Amino acid sequence: MLYYIHIPKTAGTSFRSFLKNAIYGDKLYEVYADVGYWNAREYRLLIRDYKVFFGHFSFGFHTLLKDTNPSYVTILRDPIARIVSFYKHQKLIPDAPWHNLICRENLSLRDFIESCITHETNNHMVRILSADYGVWPRLKYHTLNTYSSLVQNRKSFLTNSRKLLRRACRNIERDFLFVGTTDRIDRAAVFIADFHRINIDTIKVPVENVLTLEGLVLDRSTRMAIENSNELDLELYDRISKSGLSPIDPSPIDLL
């Protein structure tokens, strides 16, 4: 089974449209609801009818489905651009989860990050790629969030643990067919088409639902707030961006 992890604000909507229209059609199943042991059986039954699960799930989804031979794909985005885009989406879209809070309290981008309202502004890509759906890891995660909320007055605990980065890298080396970047998303499309031996004359992924960041200038304190909260993501993105990790370039890279 192929699992496409759609990390928020990484052109996933655009890539999903391409995959559905050009390759998978009705064999692609979208997963945008919360997943866990309580509904794992439903997804196991779907394996017979679909070729790819695509959505906002984390690495380890395959363990819920008892899939012993998973293949993952994902796209990363420059962490600074991803965080800025995420904030702009929350601020501008009325039904976004943090829209009302941002507008009511007039939170700047720096305020939003430093408030630790959501884990999505703190090494979110590494968190997703190093995740574990086991009972104990999820309990630990819940306990840390509870501690942060009650003791530190933060809704989400901050993490900069390099253990997560090492785990994410091991997962990538072991179970990922392809890890691309948004600035080379067409290359990801070429890989998927080649992987399925599908000939497409011209591959161009139309970018949809993306907030433009052209002309954006961040002040030093805001940029530092993003960098301090996303050191792991910045390192992972830099390594993947330089390596071009994919079976198209099959030589191993040192991610540890």
C-alpha positions in Angstrom: 0.0 0.0 0.0 1.2 3.5 -0.8 0.8 6.2 1.9 1.0 9.8 0.9 1.5 12.0 3.9 0.1 15.4 3.3 1.9 17.8 5.6 -0.1 21.0 5.9 0.9 23.9 3.7 3.1 21.9 1.4 1.0 22.0 -1.8 -0.7 18.8 -0.9 -4.0 19.9 -2.4 -2.3 20.5 -5.7 -0.5 17.2 -5.7 -3.6 15.3 -4.7 -5.5 16.8 -7.7 -2.7 15.7 -10.0 -2.6 12.1 -8.6 -6.4 11.7 -8.8 -6.7 13.1 -12.3 -3.6 11.7 -14.0 -2.8 8.4 -12.1 -5.1 6.9 -9.5 -8.6 8.1 -10.2 -11.0 6.5 -7.8 -8.3 4.3 -6.4 -7.0 7.1 -4.2 -8.7 7.4 -0.8 -8.5 10.7 1.1 -7.9 10.5 4.9 -8.6 13.8 6.6 -10.4 12.5 9.7 -8.6 11.6 12.9 -7.3 8.0 12.9 -6.5 5.6 15.7 -7.2 2.2 17.0 -10.9 3.1 17.3 -11.4 3.2 13.5 -8.4 1.3 12.2 -10.6 -1.7 11.2 -12.5 0.5 8.8 -9.3 1.5 7.0 -8.0 -2.1 6.9 -11.1 -3.0 4.9 -10.4 -0.3 2.4 -7.0 -1.8 1.4 -8.7 -4.2 -0.9 -10.3 -1.4 -3.0 -7.7 1.4 -3.0 -4.0 1.8 -4.1 -3.1 4.9 -2.0 -4.1 6.6 1.2 -3.6 10.3 1.0 -4.1 12.8 3.8 -3.2 14.4 7.1 -1.9 11.3 8.9 1.5 10.7 10.4 4.1 8.0 9.7 3.1 4.8 11.3 -0.4 4.8 9.9 0.5 1.4 8.3 0.9 -0.1 11.8 -2.8 0.5 12.5 -3.6 -1.3 9.2 -1.2 -4.2 10.1 0.6 -3.5 6.8 4.1 -5.1 7.0 5.4 -3.7 3.7 4.4 0.0 3.5 5.7 2.6 1.1 5.5 6.3 1.9 5.7 9.5 -0.1 5.7 13.0 1.1 6.6 16.6 0.2 8.5 19.0 2.4 8.5 22.8 2.3 11.0 25.4 3.5 10.0 25.6 7.2 10.0 29.4 7.3 7.7 29.7 4.3 5.5 26.9 5.6 5.1 28.6 9.0 4.3 32.0 7.4 1.8 30.3 5.0 0.2 28.5 7.9 -0.2 31.7 9.9 -1.6 33.6 7.0 -4.1 30.8 6.3 -5.2 30.9 10.0 -5.5 34.7 9.9 -7.4 35.0 6.6 -9.7 32.0 6.5 -12.7 32.5 8.8 -13.3 28.8 9.5 -9.6 28.0 10.2 -9.0 26.7 13.7 -7.1 29.6 15.1 -8.7 32.4 13.1 -10.9 33.8 15.8 -8.1 33.8 18.4 -5.6 35.5 16.1 -8.1 38.2 15.2 -9.5 38.7 18.7 -6.2 39.0 20.3 -4.5 40.6 17.3 -1.6 38.1 17.4 1.3 38.8 15.2 3.2 35.9 13.6 5.8 36.1 16.3 3.1 36.1 19.0 1.4 33.1 17.4 4.6 31.1 17.4 5.7 32.0 20.9 2.3 31.3 22.5 2.7 27.6 21.6 -1.0 27.4 20.8 -0.4 24.6 18.3 2.3 22.0 17.7 2.0 22.9 14.0 4.5 25.8 14.5 7.1 23.6 16.3 9.1 21.2 14.1 5.8 19.9 12.7 7.3 18.1 9.7 9.8 16.1 11.9 7.0 15.3 14.4 4.9 13.8 11.6 7.7 11.8 10.1 8.9 10.5 13.5 5.4 9.6 14.8 4.3 6.4 16.4 0.7 5.2 16.6 1.5 2.9 19.5 -0.5 3.3 22.8 2.5 4.4 24.9 3.9 7.0 22.6 0.4 8.6 22.2 -0.1 8.5 26.0 3.3 10.2 26.4 2.3 12.9 23.9 -1.0 13.5 25.7 0.8 13.7 29.0 3.3 16.2 27.8 0.5 18.4 26.3 -1.4 18.3 29.6 1.8 19.2 31.5 2.5 22.1 29.2 -1.1 23.4 29.6 -1.3 23.1 33.4 2.3 24.0 34.4 3.7 26.1 31.6 0.4 27.7 30.4 1.0 26.4 26.9 -1.5 24.4 24.9 1.3 22.4 23.1 4.6 21.2 24.5 7.8 22.4 22.7 10.3 19.9 21.5 13.7 20.2 19.9 14.8 16.7 20.6 17.3 15.3 18.1 15.9 11.9 18.9 12.9 12.8 16.8 15.1 13.9 13.9 17.1 10.7 14.0 13.8 8.7 14.1 12.4 10.6 11.2 15.6 10.0 9.2 15.5 6.2 9.9 11.9 6.1 8.8 12.7 7.9 5.6 15.6 5.6 4.8 13.6 2.5 5.5 10.0 3.1 4.4 9.9 6.1 2.0 9.9 5.7 -1.8 10.3 9.5 -2.3 10.7 12.6 -0.2 10.4 15.8 -2.4 10.2 19.5 -1.9 7.6 22.0 -3.0 10.1 23.9 -5.2 10.5 20.7 -7.2 7.0 19.3 -7.0 7.0 18.4 -10.7 9.8 16.0 -10.1 7.7 14.2 -7.5 5.0 13.9 -10.1 7.5 12.4 -12.6 8.6 9.9 -10.0 5.1 8.7 -9.2 4.3 8.3 -12.9 7.5 6.4 -13.6 7.0 4.2 -10.5 3.7 3.1 -12.0 5.1 2.9 -15.5 2.6 5.5 -16.7 3.7 7.6 -19.7 2.6 11.3 -19.4 3.8 13.6 -22.2 3.9 16.7 -20.1 3.9 16.7 -16.3 3.1 20.0 -14.7 1.4 20.1 -11.3 -1.0 23.1 -11.2 -0.5 24.8 -7.8 -3.8 25.4 -6.1 -4.9 26.8 -2.8 -1.5 28.4 -2.1 -1.1 31.8 -0.4 1.5 33.9 -2.1 4.5 35.0 0.0 6.1 37.1 -2.7 7.7 40.3 -1.4 7.4 39.1 2.2 10.0 40.5 4.5 10.3 39.2 8.0 11.8 41.3 10.8 14.8 39.7 12.6 12.9 38.8 15.8 10.1 37.1 13.9 12.5 35.1 11.8 14.5 34.1 14.9 11.2 32.9 16.6 10.5 30.7 13.6 14.0 29.3 13.4 14.2 28.7 17.2 10.9 26.8 17.1 11.8 24.8 14.0 15.5 23.8 14.2 14.8 20.2 13.4 12.6 20.9 10.4 15.2 23.3 9.1 17.9 20.7 9.3 15.8 18.0 7.8 14.6 20.2 4.9 18.2 21.3 4.2 19.4 17.7 4.0 16.6 16.5 1.8 16.8 19.5 -0.4 20.5 19.0 -1.0 20.3 15.2 -1.4 17.3 15.0 -3.7 16.3 11.8 -1.8 14.4 9.5 -4.1 14.9 6.2 -6.0 15.8 8.4 -9.0 19.0 9.1 -7.0 19.3 5.8 -5.3 22.7 6.3 -3.5 22.2 6.4 0.3 22.7 9.7 2.2 23.9 10.2 5.7 20.9 11.6 7.5 22.0 10.7 11.0 
